Amino acid sequence: MDPRTIDLTRSAEMVVRRLLAVRPGEHVMIVCDPGTEMDMAYLLAGMVESAGAEYTIAIMPSRDRSRNNDLPPTIERGLEAADCLIGLTRFSGAPTYAEAVKRLFNARRLRAISMVFRGVENFTTGGALADYNALYAEGQRLAAIWRRGRHIRVTTPAGTDLTAEIGQAEPIVECGFATEPGQEAAFPDGEVSQGPNEGTAEGTIVVDGPICYLGQPDTPVVLRVAGGRVVAVEGSGRAAEELRHIVESIENADNIAEIGIGLNGLCLRNGDFEEEKKARGNVHIALGDNIFYGGHTRSPVHIDMVLYAPTVTIDGQEVVVRGELRLS
């Protein structure tokens, strides 16, 4: 057995036995696409079987941005009989953002871990090595502050200054564990997030970190926001041009869908949006679909954008100051 397989096996065991706590007799669906690291899919399946549960590996087609969050109906129906979902897609959207999956979460019939847009390095280094018990405890403390708040403000040295009303839906603690029906997490993980009340976000977002689909921008991308929608995308680089095209051409891609705060101190600063959005002290703001976050705006896309060295205030209380957590 080579070192790569040893590391992947260790991570697969943690996901199945600790973070999902798969039980004997349960049914686990592993959703893949043509870009999935299939070695990880098979190792996860083996761990599920060793826990006394049954697995199904479902491979869906790649999706373009116009259908990014759509699952095939065969997978949707299969999930109705499943206890757990593991999302491993790499060329498609996250299965957890599908409306059918959200209904199963709300009905407390499914729990899930999202491992999408990730490869071997994500599964075996950086944030994957964190102390998830400590992350979860810290996530609960941040969620308690967020839950009491009414207004949130995000600023950055690059020029971000965004305000919004805090949404009525519960803050989502994504810190690895999804052991009960209705819970969702990721791997690697470490964030608390929430969808602001629709139509309330106002101000400017300056994106200087990696963007879903687009990578690290050559120069910061500026988004002007009014009434909860992006009204202008400014910048001359490739990322700005592509993001402008997405916002202008894809339904509801201009919606401010989510604000999230990263907690994982081991996440790498490597230009990978899935890794960096979980990194301690980073903020990500997402555009597009907000169904997962308790909103009512559907979109084919959900686009996370990472901001560096943010300051975040909730009802005037600073919870992040230039990228440093302040939760005491």
Contacts in CASP RR format, 6 or more apart in sequence:
PFRMAT RR
TARGET T0000
AUTHOR 0000-0000-0000
METHOD contacts of the structure
MODEL  1
MDPRTIDLTRSAEMVVRRLLAVRPGEHVMIVCDPGTEMDMAYLLAGMVES
AGAEYTIAIMPSRDRSRNNDLPPTIERGLEAADCLIGLTRFSGAPTYAEA
VKRLFNARRLRAISMVFRGVENFTTGGALADYNALYAEGQRLAAIWRRGR
HIRVTTPAGTDLTAEIGQAEPIVECGFATEPGQEAAFPDGEVSQGPNEGT
AEGTIVVDGPICYLGQPDTPVVLRVAGGRVVAVEGSGRAAEELRHIVESI
ENADNIAEIGIGLNGLCLRNGDFEEEKKARGNVHIALGDNIFYGGHTRSP
VHIDMVLYAPTVTIDGQEVVVRGELRLS
1 9 0 8 1.000
4 120 0 8 1.000
4 124 0 8 1.000
5 39 0 8 1.000
5 43 0 8 1.000
7 123 0 8 1.000
7 124 0 8 1.000
8 39 0 8 1.000
8 40 0 8 1.000
8 43 0 8 1.000
8 120 0 8 1.000
8 123 0 8 1.000
8 124 0 8 1.000
9 43 0 8 1.000
10 124 0 8 1.000
11 40 0 8 1.000
11 123 0 8 1.000
11 124 0 8 1.000
11 128 0 8 1.000
11 187 0 8 1.000
12 40 0 8 1.000
12 43 0 8 1.000
12 44 0 8 1.000
12 46 0 8 1.000
12 47 0 8 1.000
13 47 0 8 1.000
14 187 0 8 1.000
15 44 0 8 1.000
15 47 0 8 1.000
15 86 0 8 1.000
15 113 0 8 1.000
15 115 0 8 1.000
15 187 0 8 1.000
16 22 0 8 1.000
16 28 0 8 1.000
16 44 0 8 1.000
16 47 0 8 1.000
16 48 0 8 1.000
16 51 0 8 1.000
17 47 0 8 1.000
17 51 0 8 1.000
18 132 0 8 1.000
18 177 0 8 1.000
19 113 0 8 1.000
19 132 0 8 1.000
19 176 0 8 1.000
19 177 0 8 1.000
19 178 0 8 1.000
19 179 0 8 1.000
19 185 0 8 1.000
19 187 0 8 1.000
20 28 0 8 1.000
20 84 0 8 1.000
20 86 0 8 1.000
20 111 0 8 1.000
20 113 0 8 1.000
20 178 0 8 1.000
20 179 0 8 1.000
21 177 0 8 1.000
21 179 0 8 1.000
22 28 0 8 1.000
22 47 0 8 1.000
22 48 0 8 1.000
22 51 0 8 1.000
22 52 0 8 1.000
22 53 0 8 1.000
22 84 0 8 1.000
23 51 0 8 1.000
23 53 0 8 1.000
23 83 0 8 1.000
24 51 0 8 1.000
24 52 0 8 1.000
24 53 0 8 1.000
25 52 0 8 1.000
25 53 0 8 1.000
25 54 0 8 1.000
26 53 0 8 1.000
26 54 0 8 1.000
26 83 0 8 1.000
26 84 0 8 1.000
27 53 0 8 1.000
27 54 0 8 1.000
27 55 0 8 1.000
27 56 0 8 1.000
27 81 0 8 1.000
27 82 0 8 1.000
27 83 0 8 1.000
27 84 0 8 1.000
28 48 0 8 1.000
28 53 0 8 1.000
28 54 0 8 1.000
28 55 0 8 1.000
28 56 0 8 1.000
28 82 0 8 1.000
28 83 0 8 1.000
28 84 0 8 1.000
28 85 0 8 1.000
28 86 0 8 1.000
29 55 0 8 1.000
29 56 0 8 1.000
29 58 0 8 1.000
29 75 0 8 1.000
29 78 0 8 1.000
29 79 0 8 1.000
29 82 0 8 1.000
29 84 0 8 1.000
29 85 0 8 1.000
29 86 0 8 1.000
30 41 0 8 1.000
30 44 0 8 1.000
30 45 0 8 1.000
30 48 0 8 1.000
30 55 0 8 1.000
30 56 0 8 1.000
30 57 0 8 1.000
30 58 0 8 1.000
30 86 0 8 1.000
30 87 0 8 1.000
30 88 0 8 1.000
31 58 0 8 1.000
31 60 0 8 1.000
31 71 0 8 1.000
31 75 0 8 1.000
31 85 0 8 1.000
31 86 0 8 1.000
31 87 0 8 1.000
31 88 0 8 1.000
31 89 0 8 1.000
31 95 0 8 1.000
32 38 0 8 1.000
32 41 0 8 1.000
32 57 0 8 1.000
32 58 0 8 1.000
32 59 0 8 1.000
32 60 0 8 1.000
32 87 0 8 1.000
32 88 0 8 1.000
32 89 0 8 1.000
33 59 0 8 1.000
33 60 0 8 1.000
33 61 0 8 1.000
33 62 0 8 1.000
33 63 0 8 1.000
33 88 0 8 1.000
33 89 0 8 1.000
33 90 0 8 1.000
33 91 0 8 1.000
33 92 0 8 1.000
34 59 0 8 1.000
34 61 0 8 1.000
34 62 0 8 1.000
34 91 0 8 1.000
35 62 0 8 1.000
35 89 0 8 1.000
35 90 0 8 1.000
35 91 0 8 1.000
36 59 0 8 1.000
36 88 0 8 1.000
36 89 0 8 1.000
36 90 0 8 1.000
37 88 0 8 1.000
37 90 0 8 1.000
37 118 0 8 1.000
37 119 0 8 1.000
37 120 0 8 1.000
37 123 0 8 1.000
39 120 0 8 1.000
40 88 0 8 1.000
40 115 0 8 1.000
40 119 0 8 1.000
40 120 0 8 1.000
40 123 0 8 1.000
41 57 0 8 1.000
41 88 0 8 1.000
42 57 0 8 1.000
44 55 0 8 1.000
44 86 0 8 1.000
44 88 0 8 1.000
45 55 0 8 1.000
45 57 0 8 1.000
46 55 0 8 1.000
48 54 0 8 1.000
48 55 0 8 1.000
49 55 0 8 1.000
53 83 0 8 1.000
56 78 0 8 1.000
56 82 0 8 1.000
58 74 0 8 1.000
58 75 0 8 1.000
58 78 0 8 1.000
60 71 0 8 1.000
60 72 0 8 1.000
60 75 0 8 1.000
60 89 0 8 1.000
60 92 0 8 1.000
61 72 0 8 1.000
61 92 0 8 1.000
62 91 0 8 1.000
62 92 0 8 1.000
63 69 0 8 1.000
63 70 0 8 1.000
63 91 0 8 1.000
63 92 0 8 1.000
63 93 0 8 1.000
65 213 0 8 1.000
65 246 0 8 1.000
65 250 0 8 1.000
65 300 0 8 1.000
65 301 0 8 1.000
66 250 0 8 1.000
66 300 0 8 1.000
67 300 0 8 1.000
68 92 0 8 1.000
68 93 0 8 1.000
68 300 0 8 1.000
68 301 0 8 1.000
68 302 0 8 1.000
69 93 0 8 1.000
69 94 0 8 1.000
69 97 0 8 1.000
69 98 0 8 1.000
69 99 0 8 1.000
69 289 0 8 1.000
69 299 0 8 1.000
69 300 0 8 1.000
69 301 0 8 1.000
69 302 0 8 1.000
70 98 0 8 1.000
70 300 0 8 1.000
71 79 0 8 1.000
71 95 0 8 1.000
71 98 0 8 1.000
71 100 0 8 1.000
71 101 0 8 1.000
75 95 0 8 1.000
76 98 0 8 1.000
76 100 0 8 1.000
76 101 0 8 1.000
79 85 0 8 1.000
79 100 0 8 1.000
79 101 0 8 1.000
79 104 0 8 1.000
79 110 0 8 1.000
80 104 0 8 1.000
80 109 0 8 1.000
82 110 0 8 1.000
83 110 0 8 1.000
83 111 0 8 1.000
83 181 0 8 1.000
84 110 0 8 1.000
84 111 0 8 1.000
84 112 0 8 1.000
84 113 0 8 1.000
84 178 0 8 1.000
85 95 0 8 1.000
85 96 0 8 1.000
85 101 0 8 1.000
85 110 0 8 1.000
85 111 0 8 1.000
85 112 0 8 1.000
85 113 0 8 1.000
86 112 0 8 1.000
86 113 0 8 1.000
86 115 0 8 1.000
87 94 0 8 1.000
87 95 0 8 1.000
87 96 0 8 1.000
87 112 0 8 1.000
87 113 0 8 1.000
87 114 0 8 1.000
87 115 0 8 1.000
87 116 0 8 1.000
88 115 0 8 1.000
88 116 0 8 1.000
89 95 0 8 1.000
89 116 0 8 1.000
89 117 0 8 1.000
90 116 0 8 1.000
90 117 0 8 1.000
90 118 0 8 1.000
90 119 0 8 1.000
92 116 0 8 1.000
93 116 0 8 1.000
93 117 0 8 1.000
93 302 0 8 1.000
94 114 0 8 1.000
94 116 0 8 1.000
94 117 0 8 1.000
94 302 0 8 1.000
95 101 0 8 1.000
95 112 0 8 1.000
95 114 0 8 1.000
95 116 0 8 1.000
96 102 0 8 1.000
96 112 0 8 1.000
96 114 0 8 1.000
96 184 0 8 1.000
96 292 0 8 1.000
97 289 0 8 1.000
97 291 0 8 1.000
97 292 0 8 1.000
97 302 0 8 1.000
99 291 0 8 1.000
99 298 0 8 1.000
101 110 0 8 1.000
101 112 0 8 1.000
102 291 0 8 1.000
102 292 0 8 1.000
104 110 0 8 1.000
104 182 0 8 1.000
105 111 0 8 1.000
105 112 0 8 1.000
105 182 0 8 1.000
105 184 0 8 1.000
106 182 0 8 1.000
108 181 0 8 1.000
108 182 0 8 1.000
109 181 0 8 1.000
109 182 0 8 1.000
110 181 0 8 1.000
110 182 0 8 1.000
111 178 0 8 1.000
111 179 0 8 1.000
111 180 0 8 1.000
111 181 0 8 1.000
111 182 0 8 1.000
111 183 0 8 1.000
111 184 0 8 1.000
112 178 0 8 1.000
112 183 0 8 1.000
112 184 0 8 1.000
112 185 0 8 1.000
113 176 0 8 1.000
113 178 0 8 1.000
113 184 0 8 1.000
113 185 0 8 1.000
113 186 0 8 1.000
113 187 0 8 1.000
114 184 0 8 1.000
114 185 0 8 1.000
114 186 0 8 1.000
114 187 0 8 1.000
115 122 0 8 1.000
115 123 0 8 1.000
115 186 0 8 1.000
115 187 0 8 1.000
116 274 0 8 1.000
117 212 0 8 1.000
117 273 0 8 1.000
117 274 0 8 1.000
118 188 0 8 1.000
118 274 0 8 1.000
122 128 0 8 1.000
122 188 0 8 1.000
122 272 0 8 1.000
122 274 0 8 1.000
122 275 0 8 1.000
123 187 0 8 1.000
123 188 0 8 1.000
125 268 0 8 1.000
126 188 0 8 1.000
126 266 0 8 1.000
126 267 0 8 1.000
126 268 0 8 1.000
126 275 0 8 1.000
127 188 0 8 1.000
127 189 0 8 1.000
127 264 0 8 1.000
127 265 0 8 1.000
127 266 0 8 1.000
127 267 0 8 1.000
127 268 0 8 1.000
127 275 0 8 1.000
127 278 0 8 1.000
128 187 0 8 1.000
128 188 0 8 1.000
128 266 0 8 1.000
129 266 0 8 1.000
130 188 0 8 1.000
130 189 0 8 1.000
130 190 0 8 1.000
130 264 0 8 1.000
130 265 0 8 1.000
130 266 0 8 1.000
130 267 0 8 1.000
132 175 0 8 1.000
132 176 0 8 1.000
132 177 0 8 1.000
132 189 0 8 1.000
135 175 0 8 1.000
135 176 0 8 1.000
135 189 0 8 1.000
135 190 0 8 1.000
135 263 0 8 1.000
135 264 0 8 1.000
136 173 0 8 1.000
136 175 0 8 1.000
136 176 0 8 1.000
136 177 0 8 1.000
138 175 0 8 1.000
138 263 0 8 1.000
138 325 0 8 1.000
138 327 0 8 1.000
139 173 0 8 1.000
139 175 0 8 1.000
139 190 0 8 1.000
139 192 0 8 1.000
139 263 0 8 1.000
140 173 0 8 1.000
141 327 0 8 1.000
142 171 0 8 1.000
142 173 0 8 1.000
142 192 0 8 1.000
142 261 0 8 1.000
142 263 0 8 1.000
142 319 0 8 1.000
142 325 0 8 1.000
142 327 0 8 1.000
143 170 0 8 1.000
143 171 0 8 1.000
143 173 0 8 1.000
143 192 0 8 1.000
145 314 0 8 1.000
145 317 0 8 1.000
145 319 0 8 1.000
145 327 0 8 1.000
146 152 0 8 1.000
146 166 0 8 1.000
146 171 0 8 1.000
146 192 0 8 1.000
146 194 0 8 1.000
146 314 0 8 1.000
146 319 0 8 1.000
147 170 0 8 1.000
147 171 0 8 1.000
148 315 0 8 1.000
149 166 0 8 1.000
149 314 0 8 1.000
149 315 0 8 1.000
150 165 0 8 1.000
150 166 0 8 1.000
150 315 0 8 1.000
151 163 0 8 1.000
151 164 0 8 1.000
151 165 0 8 1.000
151 166 0 8 1.000
151 314 0 8 1.000
151 315 0 8 1.000
151 316 0 8 1.000
152 163 0 8 1.000
152 164 0 8 1.000
152 165 0 8 1.000
152 166 0 8 1.000
152 196 0 8 1.000
152 259 0 8 1.000
152 312 0 8 1.000
152 313 0 8 1.000
152 314 0 8 1.000
153 161 0 8 1.000
153 162 0 8 1.000
153 163 0 8 1.000
153 312 0 8 1.000
153 313 0 8 1.000
153 316 0 8 1.000
154 160 0 8 1.000
154 161 0 8 1.000
154 162 0 8 1.000
154 259 0 8 1.000
154 283 0 8 1.000
154 285 0 8 1.000
154 307 0 8 1.000
154 310 0 8 1.000
154 311 0 8 1.000
154 312 0 8 1.000
155 161 0 8 1.000
155 162 0 8 1.000
155 310 0 8 1.000
155 311 0 8 1.000
156 206 0 8 1.000
156 208 0 8 1.000
156 283 0 8 1.000
156 307 0 8 1.000
156 308 0 8 1.000
156 309 0 8 1.000
156 310 0 8 1.000
156 311 0 8 1.000
157 308 0 8 1.000
157 309 0 8 1.000
157 322 0 8 1.000
158 206 0 8 1.000
158 208 0 8 1.000
158 220 0 8 1.000
158 307 0 8 1.000
158 308 0 8 1.000
158 309 0 8 1.000
159 204 0 8 1.000
159 206 0 8 1.000
160 204 0 8 1.000
160 205 0 8 1.000
160 206 0 8 1.000
160 307 0 8 1.000
160 310 0 8 1.000
161 203 0 8 1.000
161 204 0 8 1.000
162 201 0 8 1.000
162 202 0 8 1.000
162 203 0 8 1.000
162 204 0 8 1.000
162 205 0 8 1.000
162 225 0 8 1.000
162 256 0 8 1.000
162 285 0 8 1.000
163 201 0 8 1.000
163 202 0 8 1.000
163 203 0 8 1.000
164 196 0 8 1.000
164 197 0 8 1.000
164 200 0 8 1.000
164 201 0 8 1.000
164 202 0 8 1.000
164 228 0 8 1.000
164 256 0 8 1.000
164 259 0 8 1.000
165 196 0 8 1.000
165 197 0 8 1.000
165 200 0 8 1.000
166 194 0 8 1.000
166 196 0 8 1.000
166 197 0 8 1.000
166 314 0 8 1.000
167 194 0 8 1.000
167 195 0 8 1.000
167 196 0 8 1.000
167 197 0 8 1.000
168 197 0 8 1.000
169 194 0 8 1.000
169 195 0 8 1.000
169 293 0 8 1.000
169 294 0 8 1.000
169 295 0 8 1.000
170 194 0 8 1.000
171 192 0 8 1.000
171 193 0 8 1.000
171 194 0 8 1.000
172 184 0 8 1.000
172 192 0 8 1.000
172 193 0 8 1.000
172 194 0 8 1.000
172 292 0 8 1.000
172 293 0 8 1.000
173 192 0 8 1.000
174 184 0 8 1.000
174 185 0 8 1.000
174 186 0 8 1.000
174 189 0 8 1.000
174 190 0 8 1.000
174 191 0 8 1.000
174 192 0 8 1.000
174 193 0 8 1.000
175 185 0 8 1.000
175 189 0 8 1.000
175 190 0 8 1.000
175 191 0 8 1.000
175 192 0 8 1.000
175 263 0 8 1.000
176 185 0 8 1.000
176 186 0 8 1.000
176 187 0 8 1.000
176 189 0 8 1.000
176 190 0 8 1.000
177 183 0 8 1.000
177 185 0 8 1.000
178 184 0 8 1.000
178 185 0 8 1.000
184 292 0 8 1.000
186 278 0 8 1.000
188 264 0 8 1.000
188 267 0 8 1.000
188 274 0 8 1.000
188 275 0 8 1.000
188 278 0 8 1.000
189 264 0 8 1.000
189 278 0 8 1.000
190 262 0 8 1.000
190 263 0 8 1.000
190 264 0 8 1.000
190 267 0 8 1.000
190 278 0 8 1.000
191 260 0 8 1.000
191 261 0 8 1.000
191 262 0 8 1.000
191 263 0 8 1.000
191 264 0 8 1.000
191 277 0 8 1.000
191 278 0 8 1.000
191 284 0 8 1.000
192 260 0 8 1.000
192 261 0 8 1.000
192 262 0 8 1.000
192 263 0 8 1.000
193 258 0 8 1.000
193 259 0 8 1.000
193 260 0 8 1.000
193 261 0 8 1.000
193 284 0 8 1.000
193 293 0 8 1.000
194 258 0 8 1.000
194 259 0 8 1.000
194 260 0 8 1.000
194 293 0 8 1.000
195 257 0 8 1.000
195 258 0 8 1.000
195 259 0 8 1.000
195 290 0 8 1.000
195 293 0 8 1.000
195 294 0 8 1.000
195 295 0 8 1.000
196 228 0 8 1.000
196 256 0 8 1.000
196 259 0 8 1.000
198 228 0 8 1.000
198 255 0 8 1.000
198 290 0 8 1.000
198 295 0 8 1.000
198 296 0 8 1.000
198 297 0 8 1.000
199 227 0 8 1.000
199 228 0 8 1.000
199 229 0 8 1.000
199 256 0 8 1.000
200 227 0 8 1.000
200 228 0 8 1.000
201 225 0 8 1.000
201 227 0 8 1.000
201 228 0 8 1.000
201 256 0 8 1.000
202 225 0 8 1.000
202 226 0 8 1.000
202 227 0 8 1.000
202 228 0 8 1.000
203 224 0 8 1.000
203 225 0 8 1.000
203 226 0 8 1.000
204 222 0 8 1.000
204 223 0 8 1.000
204 224 0 8 1.000
204 225 0 8 1.000
205 222 0 8 1.000
205 223 0 8 1.000
205 225 0 8 1.000
205 285 0 8 1.000
205 305 0 8 1.000
205 307 0 8 1.000
206 220 0 8 1.000
206 221 0 8 1.000
206 222 0 8 1.000
206 223 0 8 1.000
206 307 0 8 1.000
207 217 0 8 1.000
207 220 0 8 1.000
207 221 0 8 1.000
207 222 0 8 1.000
207 223 0 8 1.000
207 239 0 8 1.000
207 285 0 8 1.000
207 305 0 8 1.000
207 306 0 8 1.000
207 307 0 8 1.000
208 217 0 8 1.000
208 220 0 8 1.000
208 306 0 8 1.000
208 307 0 8 1.000
208 308 0 8 1.000
209 216 0 8 1.000
209 217 0 8 1.000
209 271 0 8 1.000
209 273 0 8 1.000
209 276 0 8 1.000
209 305 0 8 1.000
209 306 0 8 1.000
209 307 0 8 1.000
209 308 0 8 1.000
210 216 0 8 1.000
210 217 0 8 1.000
210 271 0 8 1.000
210 272 0 8 1.000
210 273 0 8 1.000
210 276 0 8 1.000
210 305 0 8 1.000
210 306 0 8 1.000
211 217 0 8 1.000
211 221 0 8 1.000
211 239 0 8 1.000
211 243 0 8 1.000
211 273 0 8 1.000
211 303 0 8 1.000
211 304 0 8 1.000
211 305 0 8 1.000
211 306 0 8 1.000
212 273 0 8 1.000
212 286 0 8 1.000
212 302 0 8 1.000
212 303 0 8 1.000
212 304 0 8 1.000
212 305 0 8 1.000
213 242 0 8 1.000
213 246 0 8 1.000
213 303 0 8 1.000
214 238 0 8 1.000
214 239 0 8 1.000
214 242 0 8 1.000
214 243 0 8 1.000
215 239 0 8 1.000
215 271 0 8 1.000
215 273 0 8 1.000
216 239 0 8 1.000
216 271 0 8 1.000
217 237 0 8 1.000
217 238 0 8 1.000
217 239 0 8 1.000
217 240 0 8 1.000
218 237 0 8 1.000
218 238 0 8 1.000
218 239 0 8 1.000
219 235 0 8 1.000
219 236 0 8 1.000
219 237 0 8 1.000
219 240 0 8 1.000
220 235 0 8 1.000
221 233 0 8 1.000
221 234 0 8 1.000
221 235 0 8 1.000
221 237 0 8 1.000
221 239 0 8 1.000
221 240 0 8 1.000
221 243 0 8 1.000
221 305 0 8 1.000
222 232 0 8 1.000
222 233 0 8 1.000
222 234 0 8 1.000
222 235 0 8 1.000
222 240 0 8 1.000
223 230 0 8 1.000
223 232 0 8 1.000
223 233 0 8 1.000
223 234 0 8 1.000
223 243 0 8 1.000
224 230 0 8 1.000
224 231 0 8 1.000
224 232 0 8 1.000
224 233 0 8 1.000
224 234 0 8 1.000
225 231 0 8 1.000
225 256 0 8 1.000
228 255 0 8 1.000
228 256 0 8 1.000
229 254 0 8 1.000
229 255 0 8 1.000
229 256 0 8 1.000
230 247 0 8 1.000
230 254 0 8 1.000
230 256 0 8 1.000
230 287 0 8 1.000
231 254 0 8 1.000
233 240 0 8 1.000
233 243 0 8 1.000
233 244 0 8 1.000
233 247 0 8 1.000
234 240 0 8 1.000
235 241 0 8 1.000
243 303 0 8 1.000
246 253 0 8 1.000
246 301 0 8 1.000
246 303 0 8 1.000
247 253 0 8 1.000
247 254 0 8 1.000
247 287 0 8 1.000
250 299 0 8 1.000
250 300 0 8 1.000
250 301 0 8 1.000
251 298 0 8 1.000
251 299 0 8 1.000
251 300 0 8 1.000
252 288 0 8 1.000
252 289 0 8 1.000
252 297 0 8 1.000
252 298 0 8 1.000
252 299 0 8 1.000
253 287 0 8 1.000
253 288 0 8 1.000
253 299 0 8 1.000
253 300 0 8 1.000
253 301 0 8 1.000
253 303 0 8 1.000
254 287 0 8 1.000
254 288 0 8 1.000
255 287 0 8 1.000
255 288 0 8 1.000
255 289 0 8 1.000
255 290 0 8 1.000
255 297 0 8 1.000
255 299 0 8 1.000
256 285 0 8 1.000
256 286 0 8 1.000
256 287 0 8 1.000
257 286 0 8 1.000
257 287 0 8 1.000
257 288 0 8 1.000
257 289 0 8 1.000
257 290 0 8 1.000
257 293 0 8 1.000
257 297 0 8 1.000
257 299 0 8 1.000
257 302 0 8 1.000
258 284 0 8 1.000
258 285 0 8 1.000
258 286 0 8 1.000
258 290 0 8 1.000
258 293 0 8 1.000
258 302 0 8 1.000
258 304 0 8 1.000
259 283 0 8 1.000
259 284 0 8 1.000
259 285 0 8 1.000
259 286 0 8 1.000
260 277 0 8 1.000
260 283 0 8 1.000
260 284 0 8 1.000
260 285 0 8 1.000
261 281 0 8 1.000
261 282 0 8 1.000
261 283 0 8 1.000
261 312 0 8 1.000
261 319 0 8 1.000
261 320 0 8 1.000
261 325 0 8 1.000
262 277 0 8 1.000
262 278 0 8 1.000
262 279 0 8 1.000
262 280 0 8 1.000
262 281 0 8 1.000
262 282 0 8 1.000
262 283 0 8 1.000
262 284 0 8 1.000
263 278 0 8 1.000
263 280 0 8 1.000
263 281 0 8 1.000
263 325 0 8 1.000
264 278 0 8 1.000
264 279 0 8 1.000
264 280 0 8 1.000
265 279 0 8 1.000
265 280 0 8 1.000
267 275 0 8 1.000
267 276 0 8 1.000
267 278 0 8 1.000
267 279 0 8 1.000
267 280 0 8 1.000
268 275 0 8 1.000
268 276 0 8 1.000
268 279 0 8 1.000
269 276 0 8 1.000
269 279 0 8 1.000
270 276 0 8 1.000
273 284 0 8 1.000
273 304 0 8 1.000
273 305 0 8 1.000
273 306 0 8 1.000
276 282 0 8 1.000
276 306 0 8 1.000
277 284 0 8 1.000
277 304 0 8 1.000
277 306 0 8 1.000
280 323 0 8 1.000
280 325 0 8 1.000
281 310 0 8 1.000
281 320 0 8 1.000
281 323 0 8 1.000
281 324 0 8 1.000
281 325 0 8 1.000
282 306 0 8 1.000
282 307 0 8 1.000
282 308 0 8 1.000
282 310 0 8 1.000
282 323 0 8 1.000
283 306 0 8 1.000
283 307 0 8 1.000
283 310 0 8 1.000
283 312 0 8 1.000
283 320 0 8 1.000
284 304 0 8 1.000
284 305 0 8 1.000
284 306 0 8 1.000
284 307 0 8 1.000
285 304 0 8 1.000
285 305 0 8 1.000
285 307 0 8 1.000
286 302 0 8 1.000
286 303 0 8 1.000
286 304 0 8 1.000
286 305 0 8 1.000
287 301 0 8 1.000
287 302 0 8 1.000
287 303 0 8 1.000
287 305 0 8 1.000
288 297 0 8 1.000
288 299 0 8 1.000
288 301 0 8 1.000
288 302 0 8 1.000
288 303 0 8 1.000
289 297 0 8 1.000
289 298 0 8 1.000
289 299 0 8 1.000
289 300 0 8 1.000
289 301 0 8 1.000
289 302 0 8 1.000
290 296 0 8 1.000
290 297 0 8 1.000
290 302 0 8 1.000
291 297 0 8 1.000
291 298 0 8 1.000
292 302 0 8 1.000
308 323 0 8 1.000
309 322 0 8 1.000
309 323 0 8 1.000
310 320 0 8 1.000
310 322 0 8 1.000
310 323 0 8 1.000
311 318 0 8 1.000
311 320 0 8 1.000
311 321 0 8 1.000
311 322 0 8 1.000
311 323 0 8 1.000
312 318 0 8 1.000
312 319 0 8 1.000
312 320 0 8 1.000
313 319 0 8 1.000
318 326 0 8 1.000
319 325 0 8 1.000
319 326 0 8 1.000
319 327 0 8 1.000
320 326 0 8 1.000
END
